[in-house]
Amino acid sequence: RRSSILDNDGDDCGGLFNQGTALLENVTVHGNAGYLGGAYCSYGALMILGSTVSENVTDVAPYAAPLYGQATVGGTIIANNGTSCADVDDCLVDCGLTQSLGKNLVETDCPGIAWYPSDLHGAPGAPLDARLAPLAYNGGTTPTHALLPGSPAIDAADQENSFPDFLDVDDDGDQAEYFPDPDLNPRPWDDPDVPNTGHGDPSYFDMGAYERQAQGALPTEEAA
């Protein structure tokens, strides 16, 4: 939770190899490379919640992908990953093994996944721009991709992908509030200029590992 898996290079799997049960929650998975799977290879039960998976690459399409194997994803951004997997750069190989919990943003659709109405996704030749800022330290000890103004991920998720701050990680004495993001930004933060399209109450969590804050603290440059 609230961590990063960054810039690993593996013979088969880059970022994560899972044969059992694994949970990634509020995690940034970035810049990993593998012959078979860039971000991960999963042969067990992998759940990804409120995370950002970006700029992971693999070499052997169409039998490999940046995200390889079984996973259940919710409230997560999957964007800017690279391979030639049937012209779907963000595809998750064997898409029938991938399940959506809703509130995801996937830059390019992966045929075979049963998306929820709350999922946002592009298509081959018409990707959906997540508008991610370059990886940076945005106030915490873990680098994240901030959300730029106009990102469709802003205020589009909900509290189902968060949990109470029972450890009081931000030392403010409040254990009933939601866990902050990895940069210790409070979650949720409601952007007054963006309609709330999430579900539940409150309905304005951001998708991904980063919770966008007030205008003055935001980067303006988009990730390559």
N, C-alpha and C positions, 0 to 999 in steps of 0.2 A: 504494500500500500504506500501511496505518496512517495514514489521513488522513480528512478529512470533505468532503462536498459539501453545503453548507448554504445554505438561504434564497435560492436563485436564482429569478428570475421571467423566463420567456422567452415570446416570441410563440408559438412552436411547442413547444419542448422546454425544460424547466426546468433540471434538474441536469446532464445529460450528453447530448450528441449524438454518436452513433457511426456512422461509415460504413465503418470499417476493422476493426481488431482491438483490443480493449480488455480489460483485466483489472482488476477491483476486488477487492482482497484486504484484509480487516480494515478496511473503509471504512464510515463512517456516512453514509448518504444521507438527509437530513432537511429537511423544510420547503420543498421546491422546488415550483414551480408552473409549469405550461405549458398552452397551449391544446390541444395534442395529447398530450403526455406530461409528467407531472410530474417523476418521478425521472429518467427517461431516455427518449430515442427511439433505438432501435438498428436499423440497417439492415445491420449487419455481424456480426462474431463478438464477442459480449460474454460474458465469464465473470465471475460474481460468486461469491466464495468467502469464507466466514467474515465476512459483512458484515451490517449492520442497515439496512433500508430502511423508513423510518417517516415518517408525517405529510406525505407528498407528495400534491399534489392536481392535478386537471385539470378542464376545463370542459365538454367536449363528449362526453358518453356517448350512445350506446354505441360510438362510433367512436374514442374516446380512452380513456386509462387512466393511472393514476399510473405504471405501468410499461408502456412501449409498444414492441413489436417483439421481435426475436430475442434470446434470452439463455439461458445455461446456468447454473444456480444450484446451489450446494452449501453446506451448513452455514450457511445464511443465514436471518435473520428478516425477514419481510415482514409488517408489521402497521400498523394505524392510518392507512392511506392512504385517500384519499377521492375518490369519484366515484359516479355512479349506474349504473355499468357492469353492467347486468343484475342489480342488487342485490348485486353482488360488489365490495366496495370495494377489495380488494387484487388485483383481477384483472389479468392481463397480456394485453393485447389480442392477438388471434390466438394463442390458447394453444397451438396446434399447433406454433408456432415456439419454444416455451419447453421446455427440457429440464431435468429434475432429475438431480442427482448424488447425491441423498439427504441426509438429516440437515438438512432445512429445516423451519422453522416458518412456516406461512402462516396468518394469522388467519382468512381466509375463502377457501374453495376456489375455484379457477378451473377450470371444466369444460374437459376436453380435455387436461390434463397427465397424463402417465403417472407417478404418484407411486410412490416406493419405500416399502417397509414402514417404513423409518426416518424418513420424512417425517411431520411432524405438521401437520394442517390442520383448520380448522373448515369450516362450511358456511353458505350463506345462511340467516340467521335463527338460526344457532347458531355464532357465531364462537368461535375458540380464543384466549383471552386470553394474550398473550405475557408479560404482567406486566413492562412496561418502565417504568423510572423516567424522569422528565422529562430532556430533554437537559441535560447539565451537564458541567463539568470535573471529572472523577473522579480527579484526580491527575496527569494528563498535559497536554500542550499542545493536544490535540484533543478536543473535546467528544464524549461518547458517551452512549448509553442504557444505564445499569446494569440488571442483572437483579435484580428484587425476589425476596424469598423466595417460594417456590411457583411460580416460572416453570418451565414445562415445557421450556424451552431449556437448563436447567442440567444439565451432565454428560450431554448427549444427542448430542454430535458426536464426532469423532475426529481423529487427527493427519493424516489425508489433506488437511485444509484448513489445515494449518500447514506450517512449514518451519524448518530450523535457523537459529539466530541467528548466522549467519556474520559479520555486521557488528558483533556485540557491542553492540547498541544501548543496552543497559542498563548497559554499562561494568562488568560483574561478572567479566570475564575468561573466561566460559564461552561458547564458540562452538558447543558441541554441543547445548545446550538449545534448546527451541523459542522462536521469536520471541515476545516479550511482546505483549500487546494494546496499543492506542494509548495507554493510560494507564500503560504500562510494568508492568502487572500480569503476573506470570509465568503462562505457559500450559503445561500445564493446571494448574488447582487443583481438587482433588477435594473436593467438599462431602461431609463424612461423613454428613450427614443425608439425602442424595439418592441413590437407586440409580443406578448407572452404566448408562445405556441406549445409549451410543454403541457403535461397533464398532472393532475393532483393539486395539492395545496402545500407549499407554494409551487407555482408552475413556471418558474423562471430560472431554474438552474441552467448553466451552459453545458452543452455537450463537450466531451473531452476532459483532459486532465487539468485544464486551466479555467479559472473563473474570471471573466473579464470585469475590470473595475472602472472607475470613473475616467472620463475622457482624458484628463490631463496626464494620466499615468500610462497612456497607451503608446506602443510603437506604431509606426505607420508603414513600415516596409514589409512587403510580402516575401515569404520563403520562395526559393527558386523551385 
